């Protein structure tokens, strides 16, 4: 999520937030097209139709911009998945919604997934973004563990190690973007359904 205030605590204007959003969108598109290493402020500014100086006004360092890209993409993904899972009836349904929603999001937002994966794999000026990504992954794992424990406690889910299952679910989901990009003719709905079926069979009480 984009910070609402400047570092000094002063609230940003609507125009400033809109400009930051424009810069983030241009950064995502630039990385997806030419790669993280070549995505300089000059290249990003050219795509956004603004001056490089305007980028440095909003993001003093490249590191700050890359972290904001990670925050923005993950926030959008979280909102999309939450919207799908709000009506889920039970823990199995919630898990299916999470998995299927993630696969569909990846298929619908390839540029965003390319951008954050390249940022997460980068070094030096992406250190803050990578650290935040690792923290975000750990939070997701913890939330999944808690969901599995709650489902076991109420009797909907069978007995298994929640941490092992959470790690397995995340690993399978993280493999989806690579598979979809490598095989663009993949039936996304079938892939999402099959992956959800796999973990439903793994967690539900028979």
Backbone torsions as a table, in degrees:
resi	resn	phi	psi	omega
1	UNK	NA	139.5	-179.0
2	UNK	-72.9	136.1	177.9
3	UNK	-59.5	140.8	-178.9
4	UNK	-82.4	-22.0	-174.9
5	UNK	-120.6	159.4	171.5
6	UNK	-72.3	165.7	179.2
7	UNK	-53.2	-33.2	-179.5
8	UNK	-78.7	-3.0	177.8
9	UNK	99.4	-7.4	179.8
10	UNK	-75.5	133.9	-175.9
11	UNK	-69.7	137.0	177.6
12	UNK	-78.3	151.8	177.5
13	UNK	-82.7	165.9	177.0
14	UNK	-59.5	-39.8	-178.9
15	UNK	-64.9	-41.3	178.6
16	UNK	-63.6	-43.2	178.3
17	UNK	-63.1	-40.3	179.0
18	UNK	-64.2	-40.7	179.3
19	UNK	-66.5	-40.5	177.2
20	UNK	-62.5	-40.4	177.7
21	UNK	-63.4	-38.6	177.7
22	UNK	-63.0	-42.6	-179.6
23	UNK	-66.0	-42.1	178.5
24	UNK	-62.2	-45.1	179.4
25	UNK	-61.2	-41.3	178.9
26	UNK	-67.0	-35.1	178.0
27	UNK	-65.1	-44.4	178.6
28	UNK	-59.7	-47.9	-178.7
29	UNK	-64.0	-37.7	-178.7
30	UNK	-68.1	-46.5	179.0
31	UNK	-62.3	-42.8	-179.5
32	UNK	-62.1	-31.6	-176.3
33	UNK	-87.8	-45.7	-173.2
34	UNK	-117.9	-3.1	177.7
35	UNK	96.2	157.2	-176.1
36	UNK	-61.5	-45.6	-174.4
37	UNK	-59.5	-33.9	-176.8
38	UNK	-94.1	-2.5	-176.4
39	UNK	-81.9	73.7	179.2
40	UNK	-80.9	168.4	175.7
41	UNK	-59.0	-35.0	-179.9
42	UNK	-64.8	-46.4	179.3
43	UNK	-64.5	-42.2	-179.7
44	UNK	-65.6	-43.3	179.8
45	UNK	-62.5	-40.2	179.7
46	UNK	-61.4	-42.2	179.3
47	UNK	-67.5	-38.2	-178.4
48	UNK	-78.6	-14.1	-178.3
49	UNK	74.1	33.7	-179.6
50	UNK	-132.9	176.7	178.2
51	UNK	-87.4	150.0	176.2
52	UNK	-57.4	-31.8	179.6
53	UNK	-63.2	-30.1	178.6
54	UNK	-69.8	-31.8	176.1
55	UNK	-67.0	-45.9	-178.5
56	UNK	-67.4	-21.6	174.8
57	UNK	-65.6	-39.8	-178.1
58	UNK	-91.0	-30.5	-179.3
59	UNK	-134.1	100.4	-174.2
60	UNK	-62.1	-33.9	-179.0
61	UNK	-125.4	153.8	176.6
62	UNK	-59.6	-35.5	179.2
63	UNK	-58.1	-41.9	-179.9
64	UNK	-63.9	-42.0	-179.6
65	UNK	-65.4	-43.2	-178.4
66	UNK	-65.7	-37.4	176.7
67	UNK	-65.4	-38.7	179.0
68	UNK	-65.4	-35.1	175.1
69	UNK	-60.5	-46.7	179.3
70	UNK	-59.9	-47.0	-179.7
71	UNK	-60.0	-45.2	-176.9
72	UNK	-64.6	-46.9	-178.2
73	UNK	-65.9	-45.1	-179.4
74	UNK	-65.5	-36.6	178.3
75	UNK	-65.2	-43.1	178.6
76	UNK	-64.0	-40.6	179.1
77	UNK	-65.4	-44.4	179.1
78	UNK	-59.2	-42.8	-179.7
79	UNK	-66.1	-39.3	179.7
80	UNK	-65.8	-43.0	-178.8
81	UNK	-71.3	-37.3	177.9
82	UNK	-63.0	-41.1	179.7
83	UNK	-61.0	-36.0	-179.8
84	UNK	-74.9	-32.7	-172.3
85	UNK	-93.0	-8.6	-176.4
86	UNK	-59.3	-32.7	-177.3
87	UNK	-95.2	7.0	-178.2
88	UNK	-65.0	135.1	-179.0
89	UNK	-105.7	92.0	178.7
90	UNK	105.5	171.0	-174.2
91	UNK	-75.5	-37.3	177.8
92	UNK	-64.6	-44.1	179.0
93	UNK	-63.5	-37.7	178.9
94	UNK	-65.4	-40.2	178.7
95	UNK	-65.4	-44.2	177.6
96	UNK	-60.2	-42.5	-179.6
97	UNK	-63.1	-41.1	179.1
98	UNK	-62.2	-48.9	-176.3
99	UNK	-67.1	-50.6	-178.3
100	UNK	-64.4	-40.0	179.6
101	UNK	-63.0	-40.0	179.9
102	UNK	-65.5	-44.8	-179.7
103	UNK	-61.2	-44.7	179.4
104	UNK	-65.8	-38.0	178.5
105	UNK	-62.6	-42.7	179.3
106	UNK	-60.8	-42.0	-178.9
107	UNK	-67.5	-32.5	-176.4
108	UNK	-87.6	-16.2	-176.2
109	UNK	-132.9	60.8	-176.9
110	UNK	-63.7	-38.4	-178.2
111	UNK	-62.3	-42.2	179.8
112	UNK	-62.5	-41.5	-178.8
113	UNK	-68.6	-37.8	176.3
114	UNK	-62.8	-44.5	-176.8
115	UNK	-62.3	-50.9	-175.9
116	UNK	-70.9	-29.8	178.4
117	UNK	-69.7	-38.2	178.8
118	UNK	-70.7	-37.5	177.9
119	UNK	-65.0	-44.8	-178.5
120	UNK	-62.8	-29.7	-178.6
121	UNK	-88.6	-9.1	-175.6
122	UNK	-78.7	170.7	-178.9
123	UNK	-120.0	176.3	174.3
124	UNK	56.3	-95.1	-171.4
125	UNK	-73.4	-4.4	176.1
126	UNK	-104.4	14.0	-176.3
127	UNK	-58.3	-45.6	-179.1
128	UNK	-63.8	-40.6	179.4
129	UNK	-65.5	-41.7	-179.2
130	UNK	-66.5	-42.2	178.4
131	UNK	-61.3	-44.2	179.2
132	UNK	-62.4	-40.7	-179.8
133	UNK	-61.9	-41.5	179.1
134	UNK	-65.0	-39.8	177.8
135	UNK	-65.4	-39.6	178.3
136	UNK	-63.5	-42.4	178.5
137	UNK	-62.2	-39.8	179.8
138	UNK	-67.0	-38.4	177.1
139	UNK	-63.3	-41.6	178.6
140	UNK	-62.7	-42.9	177.7
141	UNK	-61.0	-43.5	-179.9
142	UNK	-63.1	-41.9	179.0
143	UNK	-63.9	-40.4	177.9
144	UNK	-65.4	-42.7	177.4
145	UNK	-56.8	-46.7	-179.5
146	UNK	-62.9	-40.1	178.6
147	UNK	-63.6	-41.7	179.5
148	UNK	-65.5	-40.9	179.3
149	UNK	-64.1	-40.9	178.4
150	UNK	-64.2	-42.5	178.9
151	UNK	-64.8	-34.1	176.0
152	UNK	-70.6	-39.9	-178.1
153	UNK	-63.5	-34.2	-179.3
154	UNK	-89.9	-3.1	175.0
155	UNK	90.4	2.1	-179.8
156	UNK	-78.3	-32.5	-178.3
157	UNK	-107.6	148.4	178.9
158	UNK	-74.0	173.2	177.8
159	UNK	-78.8	127.2	174.2
160	UNK	-161.1	171.2	178.8
161	UNK	-79.4	110.7	-176.3
162	UNK	-57.0	-38.6	-178.9
163	UNK	-66.3	-43.8	180.0
164	UNK	-62.0	-43.3	-179.6
165	UNK	-66.9	-40.2	179.7
166	UNK	-63.2	-43.9	177.9
167	UNK	-61.5	-40.3	-178.8
168	UNK	-66.9	-41.6	179.0
169	UNK	-62.8	-48.1	-179.4
170	UNK	-61.9	-42.3	-179.7
171	UNK	-62.6	-41.5	179.8
172	UNK	-67.0	-38.7	178.4
173	UNK	-67.6	-40.6	-178.9
174	UNK	-67.1	-21.3	177.9
175	UNK	-78.5	-18.3	-175.7
176	UNK	-61.3	-47.0	-178.5
177	UNK	-57.7	-42.7	179.8
178	UNK	-62.3	-42.6	-179.9
179	UNK	-65.0	-43.8	-179.0
180	UNK	-66.6	-36.1	179.1
181	UNK	-73.3	-36.6	-179.5
182	UNK	-72.3	-29.6	-179.0
183	UNK	-126.0	78.3	-175.1
184	UNK	-62.8	-15.8	179.2
185	UNK	-90.6	8.9	179.5
186	UNK	-60.6	137.5	173.0
187	UNK	-75.7	101.5	-172.9
188	UNK	-61.6	-43.2	-179.0
189	UNK	-63.2	-41.5	179.6
190	UNK	-67.2	-40.0	179.2
191	UNK	-63.2	-46.7	-179.3
192	UNK	-62.5	-43.2	-179.0
193	UNK	-65.3	-42.7	-179.2
194	UNK	-64.9	-41.2	179.1
195	UNK	-66.5	-40.2	177.6
196	UNK	-66.5	-39.4	177.0
197	UNK	-59.1	-43.6	-178.0
198	UNK	-56.5	-47.7	-177.4
199	UNK	-82.0	-24.7	172.9
200	UNK	-63.0	-44.5	178.0
201	UNK	-64.4	-29.3	-177.8
202	UNK	-76.4	-28.4	-172.2
203	UNK	-109.4	-27.2	-171.4
204	UNK	-73.5	150.9	176.8
205	UNK	-80.1	127.7	-178.7
206	UNK	-84.5	NA	NA
